[in-house]
Every structure is written in structure tokens, then in C-alpha cells.
Amino acid sequence: MYAITGITGKVGGTLARTLLADGRPVRAVVRDARKGEEWAALGCEVAIAAMQDASALTAALSGTKAVFILPPSEFDPQPGYPEAKKVIGAVVEALTTAKPGRVLCLSTVGADVTRDNLLSQRTMMEAALSTLPMPVTFLRPGWFLENASGDVATALETGVIHSFLMPLDKHFPMVATRDVGRVAAKLIQEDWTGTRIVEMEGPCRVSPNDLAAAFARVLGTPVRAEIVPRETWEDLFRSQGMKYPGPRIRMLDGFNEGWIDFSSGGANAIKGTVSVEEVVASLVQS
């Protein structure tokens, strides 16, 4: 049995569907019973558990060959990351008690960085899960290409996408969630010992200009990228409802300044197959 948290998301959903297609038994771990109905119809067991609920999570992860841990993302964390600490404590307690055969945890590029930033929540998760007695793999994908979903409207309406990544011709490690889910399905079925780290990015690195060009090809109309000036970020993020924009700003600085990247510039990272244009086309269609 493979227990999958985050199954209603893009990565977890692709992982689960790939396992089901391979004839593997899947337990869908969801917070809401209604969200489990689709997965029950596909033949999954359904377990109800929030990631902060150690008792429910223990029951959901018990009796399994392997589990997939996808920590919920907190984009506006309070100082000290109390939200992440609560989840981490519950996950560690659940895994320690449930004793699955192995664990695959979705982490991120930059989880090895010591400078505080939004991705430090994954750094904390990796540090805690690394102490577990069972085999653990941390899958570290690059920037999700699907983050460009927020650019669809402006690309259509104004021919512009607004980029926090800069300079516009700098190439960043990006990857499609479909590729991440597919690789996760392979990794979770493997046998390994100890703790391992797997880095992953797309078939090629992507610049903001490349992203704009992909929109232009898909839409059949000119699209250009424009930088969002850094000095405007804090006021902009606060106007959008953020209370603590500092960690997000530091994360963006990390990508732009190059201290958030894969080791060896991604030379050892698994390369996906889904192109930026394929992702943009799917975003536009949806």
C-alpha cells in the first residue's frame, strides 16, 4: 500500500494516477471526505487526516509499504515558521509510530541553503525527517512552471507577463509538476537505504524571456516580459494581503542572486521531458 498525502494537488495527483496505472494499491490521504470521493471512485482507499493531526496521520500512514509526504505550503508564514513546525512535529510523530517501509518527501531546490527565506520551511522538514529510522528520499524540484498560471490573464489582455525573476535573460531551474509526479512514482517504488537527495529540473532552464516567448507562440500574438522593480515588492505584497513578506522577498533574491540553485548548477539533477511551451499551452487552455 502506498499512502499519498497532497493527492489533490498536481504532483500528488500525478503520482497517485501513475501508481494506479501500474496496478499499485493507493491510499488517498485527504483532509476532507468530499475530496476523497474522486479517488475512491478510482479504486483508492481513503483516509481522512490533516497534516497537523498526528493521531489521524498515524492511522492514515500505518500498514504501508511507502508514503509520500507533501507538506502544505505556507506562503505568508509568521516569524519563526510556527505553521511549518506544527506540521513537522505531527509528521515526525506519525511516521515514527506508523513505521512505513520508506518515505518520499517533496522538498525543493534551495532546501540546503542556510540563509533564511521562504524555502527554509523545507530545510526544517528535511532536517527533522533525516533523523527517522526508515529510508527517506527528499525530492527537490526546481521552480514549478505552473507558477506561470498567474501570467495568463495579462499575457492575453496586455501582451505582458510580469517577472519577479531577473534579469530577464537569466535561465532558472524550472520543471513541470507532471514531470515531478512521474519521477516521484518511480522513486517511491525503489528500494534504498538511509537518506538520499534527488534533484530535478526540466529538460532545459527557462528565463523570463523564454516564458514570454512560449506565451507568444501559444497565443499567436506578441508577448514580452517586464521586471517588477524590487523596491516595489514589499508594498505590493502587503497590498495583496501578506503580513510577513520578508521570507518571500528573500527567496526571490536567492533565485536572482544565484544562492538558491542546485549543486553543480544542476549537472546531477534528473531532467524532465515536459517543455515550457507544453505547460503554457495547458495553462491557457484551462
N, C-alpha and C positions, 0 to 999 in steps of 0.2 A: 504494500500500500504506500502511495506517495501522497503526503499531505501538502497542500499548496495554499499558503496564505497569499493575500493580494491577488486572488484569482480573478476578481472582477476588473482588474487593470489590464493594460495592454501586454506587459511582459508576462505576468502570471497567467493570463488567459491563453496566450500563445503556448506557453509551457504546458499547461494542462491539456489543451487540444492536441498537442503533439504527442503527449504521453497516451492519451486516449486512442489516438490513431494507431499507436504502436501496440495497443491491446493491454496497456498497463492500468492497474486499478488506481483511481484517484479519489482522494478525499478533499472536497472543497471546503476551505475554512473561510467563513464569511461572518460579518457582524450582524447581518440582517437576514432572517429566514427567507424573505421575499427574494433577496439577491441570490439565494441558493437554488431557487426553483429551476432556473435555466440549466444549471449544472446537474441537478438531479435528473432532468429530462435527458441529459446526455449520458447518464449512467454513473454519475459520481455519487459517492457517499457525501453527505453534507454535515458539517459540524459548525455550530454557532459559537463564535469566540471573538472578542475584541483583543487586540494585541496588548492591551494594558491589563487584561484579566488573566492572571497567572493560572488560576484554577481551571477556568474554561479552556484556556490554551493547552494546558497539560492534557486534558481529556481529548482534545482535538488532535494532538500530536502523538498520542500513545499508540503502540502497536503498529508502528510504521517502519518501512524499510528506509525511507528517506523523507526529509521535509525541506520545503522551500520557504525561507524567511524573507519576506519583503516588508521592511519597516515602513510604517506610514511616514509620508513626507510632511515636515513642518516648515513652511516657507517663511513664517514670521515668528521664530522662536523667542521665548523670553530669555533674558540673560542667564547664562549657566546651563541652558538647554534642559530645563526640568521635564519637558514633554518627552524628549528622547530618553532621558534617564528612567522615566517611569516605564516606557516600553521595554527598554533594555533589561531592566530588573525582572519584568514579567517573563520576557522571552528566555532569559537565562534560567530562571526558576523552572519554567515549563520544560525546557529541553533537558535540564538536569534530572527532573523527575520522570519525564516520559521516556527518556533514553532511546530515541530513534537510532537507526543504524548509522546514518550520516546526515549532514546538514549542508545545504547550499543556501548561502545568504547573498542577496543582491546588495552590493555595495556601490562604489562609484570611483571613477577617476578622481584623484586628489585625496583619497582616504588615507594616504601615507603622509600627507602634509602636516607639519607641526604648527603652522600659523593658523590662528583661529579664523574660521569662516563658516558659511552655511553648511558645508560638507563635513564639518567636524562632528556632526551627529553620526555620520557613518564611521568616522575614525573611532568614536567611542563604542559603537556597536562591534566593530572588528576586534577591538581590544578585549571586550567582555567575552565574546564568543570564542576567542582564541584560547581561553582557559578551559573549555569544555573537554571532556574525556573522549568524545566521539570524533571521527573525521569531519572536518569543516572545510568547505571551499568558499572563498569570497570572490564573487564575480564582479569585476569592476568595469562597467561600461563607460564609454565617453558620454558627452553631451547628447541628449536624445534629439534626433532630428525632428521628432514630433513637437518639440517646443515651438516650431515654426507655425503651429496652428494659429497663434495669435497674430501672425502676419497676413493671413489670408484676406481679411477684410480690407486692410489698407492697400495690399497689392492689387486687389480688384478695383477699389474705389479711387485710388490716387496714383497707382503705379510706383509706390514706395514701400519698402519694408524698413523698420526702424531697428537699429542694431545696438545692443549694449556691448557686443564683442567688437574689438578694434585692435589694429587698423583693419580696414575693410578687405584688404588683400591677404590678411594673415589666415593661415589654414589651421583649423582646430580639430581635435579628435571628436568626431560625431558618429552616431550609429543609430540605426532604426530599431525600434522596440521589437519588431518582428524578428530581426536577427538575434537580439538578446534572448528572447524567449526560446527560439530554436536551439541556440547553443546551451541555454540552461537545461533544456530537456535532455541533451546529450550528457552534460556534466553530471546531472543528478543520478544518472543510471550507472556511472562509472564507479569502480572501486578504487579507493585511495587510502592513504594513512596520514595521520597528522593534519596539519593546516596547510592549505595551498591557496595561492592567489592567481586568478586568471584575469588578465586584462583583455578588453575587447573594444574595437572601434570598427567603423565602416570600411568599405573597400578602398576609400581614399579620404584624405582630410578635406574639410569643407571650410571655405572662407565665407564671410557675409556676402561678398560679391558673387560667389558661386551659388549661394542660396537665392539671391535675386535673379541670377541668370536662369536657374531652374524654374522659378516662378514665371519668368518671361516665356520660356519655352512651353510650359504647360498652358499658360493663359493666352499665348499667341499675341502678346502686347508688351511693350517695353516696361520693365520693372527695374528699379535701381535701389541700392541700399544707402541709407543715411545713418550716420552715427548719432546716437543720443548723447549729448555732451555730458561728461562725467559730473560736472559741477551742478547739474540739474537732478541727479539721481535721487538724492535724499528727499528733496521736496516732492519729486514725482512719486516716489514710492509711498511717502506719507499721505499724499493726496489720494492714493489708491487704497488706503486703509491700513497700511502697515504701521505697526507701532515701534518695531525694532528693525529698521532697515540695514543696520550695520553689518550683520553677517552676510546678507545677500550682496552688499556692495563689495565686501572683502572677497567673496567668492568670484565675482566678476573681475575684480582686479587680479585675482590669481590666474584666471584664464588669460587675461590680456597681457599680464606681465610675464607669463610663462612659468610661474611656480606651481601652477596646477597643470599637470600633464602626466603622461605615462612615463615610466622609467625607460631610458634609452629611446625617448621620442616615439614610443610605440612599436619599436622594432620587434619586440617579443609578444605583441598583442595579437590575439585572434582577429582575423579580418572578416567582416560580414560580407554579404553579397548584395544587399538592397541599396540602390543608389538614392542620392538626394532627390533626383527627379521623380523616382517612383513614390517616395514619401510625399513630396509636394503634390503630386497628382492625386494621391488618395486623400490628402487633406482638403484639396479644392473640391473633390467630388463629394466629400462628406459635409 
